[in-house]
Amino acid sequence: TIFDDVVENSNKTIDEKDLLEIGRKGEELVYKYLKDIHRQYENVSIKWLNENVETGSPYDIEINFTGATPNTHRIEVKTTTKHVDNYQFSISIQEIDEILKYPDTYYIYRVNLKNHSLIILDNIKLNLSNKQQLELKINVLTTNDSN
């Protein structure tokens, strides 16, 4: 697949450039997946916000549904190449704000390039509140950890 080159080198030391490449591959995969599953619908448009350049937006992909009940879904893609790291990832304060602002239409797509899996997290605020499926943890970083 087009992601084999990223996965093949997943045991090497990963720097910031590698992390950006891994994230970009995950976003591309989700974008193509969404375009494919919505291709027959005229009232759906899909926009990959970071397609040309990283925008810094609190989500990566936007799905706009037009018609009788217009709606926008916001999708943040979190990607890994590690076999055992499927369930933990970092989120920014901007992403948390967006989850709280749009609890019914903000999704996290967790992509694992190593085992070719996709987990879709929805109802994030509700699942955190009820402690179902999701748990929020905070890691305290030392000065050396943040480099």
Rosetta constraint file for C-alpha pairs under 8 A:
AtomPair CA 3 CA 7 HARMONIC 6.41 0.50
AtomPair CA 3 CA 25 HARMONIC 6.88 0.50
AtomPair CA 3 CA 113 HARMONIC 6.86 0.50
AtomPair CA 4 CA 8 HARMONIC 5.76 0.50
AtomPair CA 5 CA 9 HARMONIC 6.78 0.50
AtomPair CA 6 CA 10 HARMONIC 6.55 0.50
AtomPair CA 6 CA 21 HARMONIC 7.90 0.50
AtomPair CA 6 CA 22 HARMONIC 6.68 0.50
AtomPair CA 6 CA 81 HARMONIC 7.72 0.50
AtomPair CA 7 CA 81 HARMONIC 5.76 0.50
AtomPair CA 7 CA 113 HARMONIC 6.39 0.50
AtomPair CA 7 CA 114 HARMONIC 5.75 0.50
AtomPair CA 10 CA 14 HARMONIC 7.75 0.50
AtomPair CA 10 CA 81 HARMONIC 5.93 0.50
AtomPair CA 10 CA 82 HARMONIC 6.93 0.50
AtomPair CA 14 CA 18 HARMONIC 5.69 0.50
AtomPair CA 14 CA 19 HARMONIC 6.75 0.50
AtomPair CA 15 CA 19 HARMONIC 6.37 0.50
AtomPair CA 16 CA 20 HARMONIC 6.27 0.50
AtomPair CA 17 CA 21 HARMONIC 6.28 0.50
AtomPair CA 18 CA 22 HARMONIC 6.14 0.50
AtomPair CA 19 CA 23 HARMONIC 6.09 0.50
AtomPair CA 20 CA 24 HARMONIC 6.02 0.50
AtomPair CA 21 CA 25 HARMONIC 6.19 0.50
AtomPair CA 22 CA 26 HARMONIC 6.36 0.50
AtomPair CA 22 CA 79 HARMONIC 6.56 0.50
AtomPair CA 22 CA 80 HARMONIC 7.00 0.50
AtomPair CA 22 CA 81 HARMONIC 7.55 0.50
AtomPair CA 23 CA 27 HARMONIC 6.23 0.50
AtomPair CA 23 CA 77 HARMONIC 7.57 0.50
AtomPair CA 23 CA 78 HARMONIC 6.78 0.50
AtomPair CA 23 CA 79 HARMONIC 5.42 0.50
AtomPair CA 23 CA 80 HARMONIC 7.71 0.50
AtomPair CA 24 CA 28 HARMONIC 6.10 0.50
AtomPair CA 25 CA 29 HARMONIC 6.15 0.50
AtomPair CA 26 CA 30 HARMONIC 6.27 0.50
AtomPair CA 26 CA 77 HARMONIC 6.74 0.50
AtomPair CA 26 CA 78 HARMONIC 7.21 0.50
AtomPair CA 26 CA 79 HARMONIC 5.40 0.50
AtomPair CA 26 CA 111 HARMONIC 6.06 0.50
AtomPair CA 26 CA 113 HARMONIC 7.41 0.50
AtomPair CA 27 CA 31 HARMONIC 6.01 0.50
AtomPair CA 27 CA 48 HARMONIC 7.90 0.50
AtomPair CA 27 CA 60 HARMONIC 7.10 0.50
AtomPair CA 27 CA 61 HARMONIC 7.89 0.50
AtomPair CA 27 CA 77 HARMONIC 5.85 0.50
AtomPair CA 27 CA 79 HARMONIC 7.94 0.50
AtomPair CA 28 CA 32 HARMONIC 6.16 0.50
AtomPair CA 28 CA 51 HARMONIC 7.95 0.50
AtomPair CA 29 CA 33 HARMONIC 6.11 0.50
AtomPair CA 30 CA 34 HARMONIC 6.05 0.50
AtomPair CA 30 CA 77 HARMONIC 7.58 0.50
AtomPair CA 30 CA 109 HARMONIC 7.79 0.50
AtomPair CA 31 CA 35 HARMONIC 6.12 0.50
AtomPair CA 31 CA 46 HARMONIC 7.77 0.50
AtomPair CA 31 CA 48 HARMONIC 6.51 0.50
AtomPair CA 31 CA 61 HARMONIC 7.13 0.50
AtomPair CA 32 CA 36 HARMONIC 6.07 0.50
AtomPair CA 33 CA 37 HARMONIC 6.29 0.50
AtomPair CA 34 CA 38 HARMONIC 6.05 0.50
AtomPair CA 34 CA 46 HARMONIC 7.52 0.50
AtomPair CA 35 CA 39 HARMONIC 5.62 0.50
AtomPair CA 35 CA 46 HARMONIC 6.77 0.50
AtomPair CA 38 CA 44 HARMONIC 6.87 0.50
AtomPair CA 43 CA 65 HARMONIC 5.74 0.50
AtomPair CA 43 CA 66 HARMONIC 5.06 0.50
AtomPair CA 43 CA 67 HARMONIC 6.30 0.50
AtomPair CA 44 CA 63 HARMONIC 6.85 0.50
AtomPair CA 44 CA 64 HARMONIC 5.64 0.50
AtomPair CA 44 CA 65 HARMONIC 4.72 0.50
AtomPair CA 44 CA 66 HARMONIC 6.42 0.50
AtomPair CA 45 CA 63 HARMONIC 5.78 0.50
AtomPair CA 45 CA 64 HARMONIC 5.21 0.50
AtomPair CA 45 CA 65 HARMONIC 6.73 0.50
AtomPair CA 46 CA 61 HARMONIC 7.14 0.50
AtomPair CA 46 CA 62 HARMONIC 5.78 0.50
AtomPair CA 46 CA 63 HARMONIC 4.55 0.50
AtomPair CA 46 CA 64 HARMONIC 6.39 0.50
AtomPair CA 47 CA 61 HARMONIC 5.66 0.50
AtomPair CA 47 CA 62 HARMONIC 5.18 0.50
AtomPair CA 47 CA 63 HARMONIC 6.47 0.50
AtomPair CA 48 CA 60 HARMONIC 6.13 0.50
AtomPair CA 48 CA 61 HARMONIC 4.54 0.50
AtomPair CA 48 CA 62 HARMONIC 6.57 0.50
AtomPair CA 49 CA 54 HARMONIC 7.71 0.50
AtomPair CA 49 CA 55 HARMONIC 6.74 0.50
AtomPair CA 49 CA 57 HARMONIC 7.76 0.50
AtomPair CA 49 CA 59 HARMONIC 8.00 0.50
AtomPair CA 49 CA 60 HARMONIC 5.44 0.50
AtomPair CA 49 CA 61 HARMONIC 5.68 0.50
AtomPair CA 49 CA 62 HARMONIC 7.33 0.50
AtomPair CA 50 CA 54 HARMONIC 4.71 0.50
AtomPair CA 50 CA 55 HARMONIC 5.73 0.50
AtomPair CA 50 CA 60 HARMONIC 6.29 0.50
AtomPair CA 50 CA 61 HARMONIC 7.93 0.50
AtomPair CA 58 CA 76 HARMONIC 7.14 0.50
AtomPair CA 58 CA 92 HARMONIC 7.75 0.50
AtomPair CA 58 CA 94 HARMONIC 5.48 0.50
AtomPair CA 58 CA 95 HARMONIC 4.74 0.50
AtomPair CA 58 CA 98 HARMONIC 6.70 0.50
AtomPair CA 59 CA 74 HARMONIC 6.05 0.50
AtomPair CA 59 CA 75 HARMONIC 5.42 0.50
AtomPair CA 59 CA 76 HARMONIC 4.30 0.50
AtomPair CA 59 CA 77 HARMONIC 7.44 0.50
AtomPair CA 59 CA 95 HARMONIC 7.00 0.50
AtomPair CA 60 CA 74 HARMONIC 7.49 0.50
AtomPair CA 60 CA 75 HARMONIC 5.85 0.50
AtomPair CA 60 CA 76 HARMONIC 5.08 0.50
AtomPair CA 60 CA 77 HARMONIC 6.40 0.50
AtomPair CA 61 CA 74 HARMONIC 6.07 0.50
AtomPair CA 61 CA 75 HARMONIC 5.06 0.50
AtomPair CA 61 CA 76 HARMONIC 6.70 0.50
AtomPair CA 62 CA 72 HARMONIC 6.76 0.50
AtomPair CA 62 CA 73 HARMONIC 5.72 0.50
AtomPair CA 62 CA 74 HARMONIC 4.87 0.50
AtomPair CA 62 CA 75 HARMONIC 6.22 0.50
AtomPair CA 63 CA 72 HARMONIC 5.56 0.50
AtomPair CA 63 CA 73 HARMONIC 5.02 0.50
AtomPair CA 63 CA 74 HARMONIC 6.63 0.50
AtomPair CA 64 CA 70 HARMONIC 7.42 0.50
AtomPair CA 64 CA 71 HARMONIC 5.98 0.50
AtomPair CA 64 CA 72 HARMONIC 4.54 0.50
AtomPair CA 64 CA 73 HARMONIC 6.55 0.50
AtomPair CA 65 CA 69 HARMONIC 7.66 0.50
AtomPair CA 65 CA 70 HARMONIC 5.22 0.50
AtomPair CA 65 CA 71 HARMONIC 5.07 0.50
AtomPair CA 65 CA 72 HARMONIC 6.11 0.50
AtomPair CA 66 CA 70 HARMONIC 4.46 0.50
AtomPair CA 66 CA 71 HARMONIC 6.74 0.50
AtomPair CA 72 CA 105 HARMONIC 6.79 0.50
AtomPair CA 73 CA 105 HARMONIC 4.75 0.50
AtomPair CA 73 CA 106 HARMONIC 5.97 0.50
AtomPair CA 73 CA 107 HARMONIC 7.44 0.50
AtomPair CA 74 CA 105 HARMONIC 6.10 0.50
AtomPair CA 74 CA 106 HARMONIC 4.75 0.50
AtomPair CA 74 CA 107 HARMONIC 6.15 0.50
AtomPair CA 75 CA 106 HARMONIC 5.92 0.50
AtomPair CA 75 CA 107 HARMONIC 4.80 0.50
AtomPair CA 75 CA 108 HARMONIC 5.66 0.50
AtomPair CA 75 CA 109 HARMONIC 6.81 0.50
AtomPair CA 76 CA 106 HARMONIC 7.75 0.50
AtomPair CA 76 CA 107 HARMONIC 6.25 0.50
AtomPair CA 76 CA 108 HARMONIC 4.80 0.50
AtomPair CA 76 CA 109 HARMONIC 6.21 0.50
AtomPair CA 77 CA 108 HARMONIC 5.79 0.50
AtomPair CA 77 CA 109 HARMONIC 4.83 0.50
AtomPair CA 77 CA 110 HARMONIC 6.06 0.50
AtomPair CA 77 CA 111 HARMONIC 7.14 0.50
AtomPair CA 78 CA 89 HARMONIC 7.07 0.50
AtomPair CA 78 CA 108 HARMONIC 7.04 0.50
AtomPair CA 78 CA 109 HARMONIC 6.17 0.50
AtomPair CA 78 CA 110 HARMONIC 4.87 0.50
AtomPair CA 78 CA 111 HARMONIC 6.09 0.50
AtomPair CA 79 CA 110 HARMONIC 5.88 0.50
AtomPair CA 79 CA 111 HARMONIC 4.64 0.50
AtomPair CA 79 CA 112 HARMONIC 5.81 0.50
AtomPair CA 79 CA 113 HARMONIC 7.23 0.50
AtomPair CA 80 CA 85 HARMONIC 7.03 0.50
AtomPair CA 80 CA 86 HARMONIC 6.94 0.50
AtomPair CA 80 CA 111 HARMONIC 6.37 0.50
AtomPair CA 80 CA 112 HARMONIC 4.96 0.50
AtomPair CA 80 CA 113 HARMONIC 6.22 0.50
AtomPair CA 80 CA 114 HARMONIC 7.55 0.50
AtomPair CA 81 CA 112 HARMONIC 5.68 0.50
AtomPair CA 81 CA 113 HARMONIC 5.02 0.50
AtomPair CA 81 CA 114 HARMONIC 4.84 0.50
AtomPair CA 82 CA 86 HARMONIC 7.14 0.50
AtomPair CA 82 CA 112 HARMONIC 7.23 0.50
AtomPair CA 82 CA 113 HARMONIC 7.87 0.50
AtomPair CA 82 CA 114 HARMONIC 6.15 0.50
AtomPair CA 83 CA 112 HARMONIC 7.60 0.50
AtomPair CA 83 CA 114 HARMONIC 6.02 0.50
AtomPair CA 83 CA 115 HARMONIC 6.62 0.50
AtomPair CA 86 CA 110 HARMONIC 7.56 0.50
AtomPair CA 86 CA 111 HARMONIC 7.99 0.50
AtomPair CA 86 CA 112 HARMONIC 6.46 0.50
AtomPair CA 91 CA 95 HARMONIC 6.17 0.50
AtomPair CA 91 CA 96 HARMONIC 7.11 0.50
AtomPair CA 92 CA 96 HARMONIC 6.41 0.50
AtomPair CA 93 CA 97 HARMONIC 6.16 0.50
AtomPair CA 94 CA 98 HARMONIC 6.24 0.50
AtomPair CA 95 CA 99 HARMONIC 6.19 0.50
AtomPair CA 96 CA 100 HARMONIC 6.30 0.50
AtomPair CA 97 CA 101 HARMONIC 6.07 0.50
AtomPair CA 98 CA 102 HARMONIC 5.91 0.50
AtomPair CA 98 CA 103 HARMONIC 7.86 0.50
AtomPair CA 98 CA 106 HARMONIC 7.28 0.50
AtomPair CA 99 CA 103 HARMONIC 5.18 0.50
AtomPair CA 99 CA 106 HARMONIC 5.80 0.50
AtomPair CA 99 CA 124 HARMONIC 7.07 0.50
AtomPair CA 99 CA 125 HARMONIC 6.69 0.50
AtomPair CA 100 CA 125 HARMONIC 6.68 0.50
AtomPair CA 102 CA 106 HARMONIC 5.73 0.50
AtomPair CA 103 CA 123 HARMONIC 6.25 0.50
AtomPair CA 103 CA 124 HARMONIC 6.70 0.50
AtomPair CA 103 CA 125 HARMONIC 5.84 0.50
AtomPair CA 103 CA 126 HARMONIC 7.82 0.50
AtomPair CA 104 CA 122 HARMONIC 7.53 0.50
AtomPair CA 104 CA 123 HARMONIC 5.91 0.50
AtomPair CA 105 CA 122 HARMONIC 7.88 0.50
AtomPair CA 106 CA 122 HARMONIC 6.94 0.50
AtomPair CA 106 CA 123 HARMONIC 7.74 0.50
AtomPair CA 106 CA 124 HARMONIC 7.75 0.50
AtomPair CA 107 CA 120 HARMONIC 6.93 0.50
AtomPair CA 107 CA 121 HARMONIC 5.63 0.50
AtomPair CA 107 CA 122 HARMONIC 5.07 0.50
AtomPair CA 107 CA 123 HARMONIC 7.61 0.50
AtomPair CA 107 CA 124 HARMONIC 7.38 0.50
AtomPair CA 108 CA 120 HARMONIC 5.97 0.50
AtomPair CA 108 CA 121 HARMONIC 5.08 0.50
AtomPair CA 108 CA 122 HARMONIC 6.91 0.50
AtomPair CA 109 CA 118 HARMONIC 6.64 0.50
AtomPair CA 109 CA 119 HARMONIC 5.78 0.50
AtomPair CA 109 CA 120 HARMONIC 4.63 0.50
AtomPair CA 109 CA 121 HARMONIC 6.26 0.50
AtomPair CA 110 CA 118 HARMONIC 5.59 0.50
AtomPair CA 110 CA 119 HARMONIC 5.00 0.50
AtomPair CA 110 CA 120 HARMONIC 6.31 0.50
AtomPair CA 110 CA 121 HARMONIC 7.73 0.50
AtomPair CA 111 CA 116 HARMONIC 7.42 0.50
AtomPair CA 111 CA 117 HARMONIC 5.90 0.50
AtomPair CA 111 CA 118 HARMONIC 4.72 0.50
AtomPair CA 111 CA 119 HARMONIC 6.65 0.50
AtomPair CA 112 CA 116 HARMONIC 5.58 0.50
AtomPair CA 112 CA 117 HARMONIC 5.19 0.50
AtomPair CA 112 CA 118 HARMONIC 6.47 0.50
AtomPair CA 113 CA 117 HARMONIC 6.93 0.50
AtomPair CA 123 CA 127 HARMONIC 6.05 0.50
AtomPair CA 124 CA 128 HARMONIC 6.07 0.50
AtomPair CA 124 CA 134 HARMONIC 7.54 0.50
AtomPair CA 125 CA 129 HARMONIC 6.09 0.50
AtomPair CA 126 CA 130 HARMONIC 6.08 0.50
AtomPair CA 127 CA 131 HARMONIC 5.63 0.50
AtomPair CA 127 CA 132 HARMONIC 4.82 0.50
AtomPair CA 127 CA 133 HARMONIC 6.25 0.50
AtomPair CA 127 CA 134 HARMONIC 5.86 0.50
AtomPair CA 128 CA 132 HARMONIC 6.44 0.50
AtomPair CA 128 CA 133 HARMONIC 7.69 0.50
AtomPair CA 128 CA 134 HARMONIC 5.39 0.50
AtomPair CA 128 CA 135 HARMONIC 5.93 0.50
AtomPair CA 128 CA 136 HARMONIC 7.13 0.50
AtomPair CA 131 CA 135 HARMONIC 6.16 0.50
AtomPair CA 141 CA 145 HARMONIC 5.47 0.50
AtomPair CA 141 CA 146 HARMONIC 6.38 0.50
AtomPair CA 142 CA 146 HARMONIC 6.75 0.50
AtomPair CA 143 CA 147 HARMONIC 7.40 0.50
